[in-house]
Amino acid sequence: MNTIDWSDFEKTDIRVGTILSAKELLKARKPAYVLEIDFGELGIKTSSAQITSHYQLNEIIGRQIIAVINFPPKRIAGFKSECLVMGVYDENSDVVLLSLDKKVKNGLKIG
């Protein structure tokens, strides 16, 4: 395993946001959703997330998630993804979202 310095970790801006809307990303090679996420004072950002194996569209609306928000935007299947929603790969390599056990203010920093 590679190690990093604390200063490397500090460069990563990881925040809490709430999913406002979700729809299928039809042009994706692997099934994915387009998410619109509210990060409070930091604004609303969009993301593509391959979470279709564990989550239905209607059950993720209003869910708080954790995302990296300071990556440059990335084009995915013609869609501009502005942040990276974080999750864990299960035994089938499907993504399980990281989430909180208590609701907090959108935009708070993970550290």
N, C-alpha and C positions, 0 to 999 in steps of 0.2 A: 504494500500500500504506500502510495506517495503521501508525504506530509506537506502541509502548507504552513506558512507563517500566519500569525494572528492578523497581520496587516492584509493578507490575502483574503481572509474571511470578512474583514471589515469592508472590503470593496463590494461585497454582495449585499444588495438591498432587498431583504425578504420581508414582505408585509402581509397583513391580514386583509382580505377583501370578501365581499358578499356577492354571490352570483345573482345578477339581475335578470338575465335571460340566457336561454340556451336553445340552439337549433343544430340540426345535422349539417356537417360540412360535406356536402354531396360530392365534391370533386376530389376528396382525399383518397389516397390509395388504401389506407387502413381506416376503418370506421373511426370517426372523430366528431366531436361537437365544437361548435363555435360558441364561446362564452363571452358575455359582457359582464365585467366585474367592477364593482364599486369599491374604490380604495379611499373613500372619504375625501379629505382635503387634497389628496393627490390626483383625484379625478377618476374617470371611468376608463378602463382599458379592456381590450379584447384579447382573447387567447384561443388557440386551438388545443383541444385536450382529447387524447385517446383513452377515454374512460367509459366507452359504451358497453363494455362487458359487465361492469358492476353497477352502472347507474342509468336510469331512465331519465329522459329530459325533464319530466314533471317533478321528479324528486330532488333535483339539485338546485332548483330555483330557491333563493333565500338562504342557501347553505354558505357558511363561512369557510373559506379556503385559505391556503398559504401559497404565496407566489413570489418568484423573483421578478422584480419590476425594473431592473436597470440593465437588462440585456438590450441590445439594439433590436428594432423590429425585424421579424423574419417572415418571409413569404412562404406560406404553406398552402398548396393547392389553390393558388390565386388569392389567398386571404392573407391579410397582414396581422400577424400575431404579435402583440405588444408586451406580453409577459409570459412567464413560464409557471404554470400551475404545478405544484409539487405533489408527488405521490410516491408510493412504494410499489415495486413490482412484486406481484404474488408468485406462487409456484408455477403459474401458467404464463408468466410475463405480462399479465394484465395489470393495469394501474389501479391502485386503491388510493383515494385522495387522503392527504394529510389534513387533519381538521382539529378543531379545538373542542374541549369539553365544556367550555363556558363561552358565552357570547361576549365579544369585546368590540370596541370602537373600530370601524374600518380605517385602515391605513396605519395601524400601529405596527411598529418595527419588531421583527423577530431578532433575538440576539442572545 
